[in-house]
Structure formats: C-alpha cells, structure tokens
C-alpha cells in the first residue's frame, strides 16, 4: 500500500510539473505574441504617420 501511495505521489508530482511546464511555455508564447503584435502595431502606426506627412 505504501508503494502504491508513493507511486500516486510521484505521478501527481509529475503531472503538476508537466502542467507547470506547459503553462510556462504557453505563457512565454503568449507574452512573445503580445509583444510581437504591439511592436507590429507601433511600426504600422509609425509608418502610417510617416506616410501621412
């Protein structure tokens, strides 16, 4: 029974770590995407302002 509980603990820890890694990867991709969109938007806005002159 103790071995079974140990296995369950190991599995849960692995699951939590895997989920944490997944979330951190998604968070990284999300922040990179948001930054990219913001930079793109600023570039487009600057280009539009420049063309308008």
Beta strands, then each sheet from edge to edge (+ up, - down):
end
